[in-house]
């Protein structure tokens, strides 16, 4: 899966800004390359789970459609745990067509990983981080 450096930076910055809470949002892609981040508000205000603010979620989907982007991924942060899906993350991964990105800030590190989750089966997705030029 291809993703721009700017989107990776945006997710990490959002995660750092929202500490100690989980940050969350959508990612938009065009022609198989993730080029847009939609940083959303975590309505749960929790460091262990998240839910999107509905109005922001609607506006993100509307904007993506207007720009010809596909909402292809959900991202969220793990402020105090590794970048791997929790049991709750797996249980709540309803859309098998989505990728699920997790940003870990554990121990001051910044790790971004992506996963496919289908019927409870988790498979890591290999990320190819590309330069924004030429996208």
GITAQUI-V39499 format. One record per pair of residues at least 6 apart in sequence whose C-alpha atoms are under 7 Angstrom apart, sorted by the first residue. I is the first residue (numbers start at 1). J is the second residue. Records with the same first field share a line. If there is no record, write none. Layout:
BEGIN
I: J + J
END
This chain:
BEGIN
1: 125 + 126 + 127 + 128
2: 32 + 33 + 34 + 127 + 128 + 129 + 130
3: 33 + 34 + 35 + 127 + 128 + 129 + 130
4: 34 + 35 + 129 + 130 + 131 + 132
5: 129 + 130 + 131 + 132
6: 132
7: 35 + 36 + 37
10: 37
12: 103 + 110
14: 23
15: 22 + 23 + 77
19: 79
20: 47 + 79
21: 45 + 46 + 47 + 79
22: 42 + 46 + 47 + 48 + 49 + 50 + 76 + 77 + 78 + 79
23: 42 + 76 + 77
24: 39 + 40 + 41 + 42 + 50 + 75 + 76 + 77
25: 38 + 39 + 40 + 74 + 75 + 76
26: 37 + 38 + 39 + 71 + 73 + 74 + 75
27: 34 + 36 + 37 + 38 + 71 + 72 + 73 + 74
28: 34 + 35 + 36 + 37 + 64 + 69 + 70 + 71 + 72
29: 35 + 36 + 69 + 70 + 71 + 72
30: 69 + 70
38: 60
40: 52 + 53 + 56
41: 52 + 53
42: 50 + 51 + 52 + 53
43: 50 + 51 + 52 + 53
44: 50 + 51
47: 79
64: 70 + 71
72: 98 + 99
73: 98 + 99 + 100 + 101
74: 98 + 99 + 100 + 101
75: 100 + 101 + 102
76: 101 + 102 + 103
77: 102 + 103 + 104
78: 102 + 103 + 104 + 105
79: 104 + 105 + 106
80: 105 + 106
81: 104 + 106
82: 104 + 106
83: 102 + 103 + 104 + 111 + 112 + 113
84: 102
90: 117 + 120
91: 120
93: 117
96: 117 + 118
99: 114 + 115 + 116
100: 114 + 115 + 116
101: 112 + 113 + 114 + 115
102: 112 + 113 + 114
103: 110 + 111 + 112 + 113
104: 110 + 111 + 112
105: 111
114: 124 + 125
115: 122 + 123 + 124 + 125
116: 122 + 123 + 124 + 125
117: 123
END
